[in-house]
Amino acid sequence: MLRLLSLLQSRREWSGAELAHRLGVTDRSVRRDVDRLRELGYPVDATTGTAGGYRLASGRDLPPLLLDDDEAVAVAVALLTAAGGVTGIDETAVRALAKLQQVLPARLRHRVATVGDATVPIGGPAGAPVDPAVLTVLAAACRDHELVSFDHLRRDGEATWRRVEPYRLVTGYGLWYLLAYDPERADWRTFRVDRITDPRPTRARFSPRELPADSATFVRRAIGAAPYRFTATAVVQAPAEVVTARLHLPIPGKVTPVDAASCTVALRGDTIESILADVAAFGADFTLDGPPELLEQVHALGRRLLAAGPPGAPG
């Protein structure tokens, strides 16, 4: 019955014959276990006829869910790092995490604890989705002071191989970062975790170095100083705190007050589309100073927005 539930959660719809074949049971056994799931509160819908099948529907109550190892770790890590954006998320996340940890196998509790101990949140939206297996390998290397190697995709799209001393995982402003010391370059570096693939422990230990600043401060500075392909400056006729709240990624130093009713916004991105997303979020009059190709795209966006209005609407 639990295997049946796992299959129903993995795909929208299954035929009875498919389920019977995957489970190695008869059609009658499938029907019996579906009835048992319904008795436990799982809303399993059935369709009749030769092509009849089953699907797990949305119900009035939330029944228990089955999670595989990586899914359970991913959910627990998300709860550990829940921050900002949703009222009451901290308290709710703590309650949900307590329930999850109570039923996690010891091997998974250890993985979750390792990631939690190595992670420093710096505010802003929660970290973007990353492979939980990558997180646990990097977190374990941070904990054990073990050199780790991995493939890394640079901002310009070039793939590189790195071998570094990992120190902390930092999450915030929509992304996960690894703070590490790169012996080959003799300098500290931050790496976006979503650009890291195939991390491999090397079994070589290192003596921890003194950080140039606390992890949160260092990563904030690195984000602020990172080079981007496109840059522009906007003067927005709205208070700085209002504009900051509207931006998707309110990175420190991005918004600077001019006076009580206006501010400047430093716009930077590797694509024009990422800058347009900020411009569309201003919600106020603004002037923009930037490269011609960006200004052209901003004007084009304005024309598309006007064309989307009803006939006769003010232009």
N, C-alpha and C positions, 0 to 999 in steps of 0.2 A: 504494500500500500504506500509506503514511503517512497519507493522507487517510482511508482506511478505518479505521485504528487510532484516529484522532482521533474519528471518528463513534462507534466502539464504546465509547470512554471517556466520551462525552457522554450516553449513554442506556443503560438497562439492557438492552434487547433491540431488535433490528432484524430485519425480514423481509429475505430475500434480494432481493426485488423492490425494496424501499425503498432498500437500499444501492446496487443497480445504478442506480436512477434518480438518486439523489443524486450518484453518482460519474460518471454518464454512460458506463457500461461495460455489458458483458453479464453475465448471471448466471454464466456460465462464468468470467469474469475475477474476479468476486467470490470464487468458490470457490477459484480458484488463489491469490489474495492471502491468503485465510484460511489456506490450507495453508502459505504462506510465513511468516505470522505465527506459526503454531504451531511451525514449525522454529526460529524465533528465541526461542521460550520463552514466547510469549503464550498463555495458556490460553483459547482461543476455543471455547465450547461451541456445538453445533448441534442443532437439533430437526428432525425429518423430517416429511414430510407436506405438504399444500397450504398450511398455515399455518406452515411451518417457518421458522426464523430463526436468528440468531446473537446471542450475548452474550459479553462479556468476563468470565470467571469469576475467582475467587480461585485462585491457584496456589501451588505449593510455594516458588518463588523469586520475587523481585521483578524483573520485567522493566522496561526503560526506559519512562518515561512521556512523553507529549507535553503540553506546557503552552503556553497562549497567553501573550501579553505580560503581561497583568494578573495571570494566575495565577503566572507566574514571579516577578514583582516581589513579589507577596503572600507567596510561600513564602520568598524571600530576606529580606524584611523581618522575617518571623516568626523566621527563624533568627538574624538580627542581634540581635533583642531577646529571644531565648529566655532565661528566667531563672526559677529557683525551681520547687519542686513536683515535679520529676522528677530522681532521682539520676543524675548524669553528663550532664545535658542540655547543659551548657556545652561540654564537650569534643566530644560528639556533634554539636552544632549547628555547631561550627567545621569539623569534617570535612565535614559535608554542604554547608555554605556554600561551602567551597573547591571541591568538585566542581561545584556549580551555577554558581559564578562562572566556572569554566574554560570552560563551554560557552555562557554568556550572550552574546548579541550586544552589541556595544559600546554601542548605544543603551540597552539595559536595564541594563548594568553602571553606566552613568552615573546612571540613575534610582535604582538601589539605593544607590549611594554617596552620592547627595544626601540620601536619607532617613536613612541611617546617620549621616552627619555632623551632621544637625540633631536627632537623637534622643538624649534623656537617659533612661536607665532608672532607676526609683526603687525597684525591688524589688516584692515581692508577685507575684501571678500575671501572666502575660504579658498584653499589651493585648488587649482584646476586638476581634473582627474589625471592620475598617473598610475602606472603599473604597480600594484602593491608588492609584487615580487622584487621590483627594482628598489622600492623604498626599504624593504626589510634587509636586503643585501647591503645597501648604503648605511642604514642605521646600525647594523651589526658591526660594520667596519669602523664607524665612528666610535662605538662603544669599546671595541677591542683594540683601538689604535693600530689598525691594520691597513697597509697600503692597498688601494683598490684600483683596478684598471677598468676602463670602459670605452665604448665608442661614443663620440659626442658630435652632434650636428651644430656647427657654428651658425651665427646669425646670418652669414652670407650664403649658407647652404652647403658649405664645404664640410665633409666628414673628416673628423680627426680622431686619433687614438690618444688617450690620456692615462697617466699613472700618477695618482695624487695621494696626499695624506688627508683623509676626510675628517672634519671636525663636527659640523652641525648640519642638520636639515632645517631650513627656514621656510615657513609658508606665509604667504600674504600677497595682497594685490593681485589675486587671481592665479598665482603660480607657486610652484615649489622650487626651492633652490638648494644646492649643495654648496656649503662653504668649505673650501679645501685649500691646502698649500700644495703648489705645483713645484716639485724639486727641480724639474728640467728647466723651468722658467724662473726659478728662485723668487717666486712671488705668490701672494694670496690670490685666489680666484673664486668666482661664483659661477656655478653651472646650473642652468635650468634643467630640472630633473626630467621634464617631458622630452628633452632632447638627448637624454642619456639612454643608451641601449646596451644590453649584455654586460652589466657590471660583474666583475670577477674578483673575488678576494685573492690576494697573492700569497698569503701566509707569511708575509714579511711585516714585522712590527716596526713602529717608529716611536721615537720619544716626542711627546706632545710639545709643541711650540707655544709661546705666548701669543695670544691673538692681538692683532693691531688695534682692535676695539671690540666691544661686545658684539656678539653675532648679529643681533638685530640692527645695530647702528651701522656695522660694516656693510650688510646687504642693502640697507636703505641708501647708503652712499653710492654703492655700486650701481644700483638701479638708476639713481639720479644722474650718474656720470656716464652711463652707457651711451655709445654713439648710435645714432639712428640715420636712416637714409633720408628721411624727410623731416624738416623742422619748420615751425611757424610760431608766430605769437599772435594771440587774439586779445583784444580789449573788450571785455564783456560788461554790459550795463546791468549788472546784478551784483549783490554782495558776495564776497569771496566764499563765505560759508555755504551760501545757497548753491553756488556753482560747484563747489567741491562735492556736495551731497549728490549732485546729479551725474557726476562723471562716473564711468564704469570702474576705472582704476585711478583713485585719487592719490597718486604717488606724492610723497612729501616734496614740497618745493614746486609743484606743478602750478598751483594757483597762488597768486600774490595780490593782496589788497592794494588798490589805488586810493580809494576813499571808502566811506561807508556804503556807497551805492554802486561801486564798480571794482573791477579787478582785471589783472592780466592772467592769461593761461598759456603756459609753455606747452605747445603741441609737438609731439615727436612720435614717429612711427616708421616701421620698415615698409609699410604700405600706405597709400593714400587713404584706403578704405578705413584703416584704424583711426586716422585723424578725423575723417568725416563722421565717424561714430561719436567722437567727442563734440564736434561742432553741432551735430544734430541734438545733442543733449543739453546745450546751453540754455535753451528756453528763454532767451532774451536777445535784444539787439546787440550786435557786435561788429567790430572791424577786424580785418585779418591781414597780417603781413606775412607773406610766404612766397615760395617759388611759383612761377606762372602755371605749371601743370597742376599744382594743388588748387590755386585760385580758380582755374578753369573747372575743375571737378566740383568745387563748392558751388559755383554758379549753376552748373548742370544739375546738381542735387536740388538747388532751389527751384529750378524750372520744373523738375519732375514732381516736386511736392506741390507746386501751384497747379500743375496739370491734373493732379490727383483729386483736386477739390471739385465740388459740384458746379455745373454751369451757372454762371452769374455770380459766383462767390467773389469777394473783393480780392484783388491781386496784390 
